[in-house]
Amino acid sequence: MKRGRLVTLAVVLVGGAAASCVAMTPLQERAWHAFQDCREGARTAQLREVTPDGRIGFEAEGGDMANMKQCLRERWGYPFVN
């Protein structure tokens, strides 16, 4: 009887963990790939947020902010307001 409860608990925990994983929207996936693609030229850039509509929030030091924005604009078409 004790073993049966343990197995049930394990199934509930694994099932709950899987249910809490939320898939990204297609625009979030695009934003994620764009950020990763542009990190080569902006090593200090840290991703802070990717909204469901594909907006990217990030921080960077020194010239890496300008490098990241330039890459995202030129390679991926992201607009930035200066």
C-alpha positions in Angstrom: 0.0 0.0 0.0 2.8 2.4 0.8 4.5 1.8 -2.5 1.3 2.6 -4.4 1.0 6.0 -2.8 4.6 6.8 -3.6 4.1 6.0 -7.3 0.9 8.1 -7.3 2.7 11.0 -5.7 5.6 10.8 -8.2 3.1 10.7 -11.1 1.3 13.8 -9.7 4.5 15.7 -9.2 5.8 15.0 -12.7 2.5 15.7 -14.3 2.3 19.0 -12.4 5.7 20.1 -13.4 5.0 19.3 -17.1 1.7 21.3 -16.9 3.6 24.3 -15.5 5.9 24.5 -18.5 4.4 27.0 -20.9 5.4 26.9 -24.6 6.6 30.1 -26.2 4.6 31.9 -28.9 6.1 31.9 -32.4 7.0 35.6 -31.9 8.7 34.8 -28.6 10.7 32.0 -30.3 11.7 34.5 -33.0 12.8 37.0 -30.4 14.8 34.4 -28.5 16.6 33.3 -31.6 17.3 36.9 -32.7 18.8 37.7 -29.3 21.0 34.6 -29.3 22.1 35.4 -32.8 23.1 38.9 -31.9 24.9 38.1 -28.6 28.2 37.4 -30.5 28.7 41.1 -30.9 27.3 42.1 -27.5 28.8 39.7 -24.9 27.5 41.7 -21.9 23.9 41.7 -23.1 21.5 39.9 -20.7 18.0 39.0 -21.8 15.4 40.2 -19.2 12.1 39.7 -20.9 10.5 38.4 -24.1 6.8 39.3 -24.3 4.2 37.1 -26.0 4.1 39.7 -28.9 7.9 39.3 -29.4 9.2 42.4 -27.8 12.6 42.0 -26.2 13.8 43.5 -22.9 17.6 43.4 -22.3 20.5 45.1 -20.5 24.0 45.6 -21.8 27.1 47.5 -20.8 29.0 50.1 -22.9 29.0 49.7 -26.6 27.2 46.3 -26.4 23.8 48.1 -26.1 24.4 49.8 -29.5 25.8 46.6 -31.0 22.8 44.6 -29.9 20.3 47.1 -31.2 22.1 47.4 -34.5 22.2 43.7 -35.0 18.5 43.2 -34.0 17.6 46.1 -36.4 19.7 45.0 -39.4 19.5 41.2 -39.2 16.0 40.8 -37.7 14.1 44.0 -38.5 13.4 45.1 -34.9 12.6 48.8 -34.7 14.1 50.9 -31.8 13.1 54.3 -30.6 16.2 56.3 -29.7 
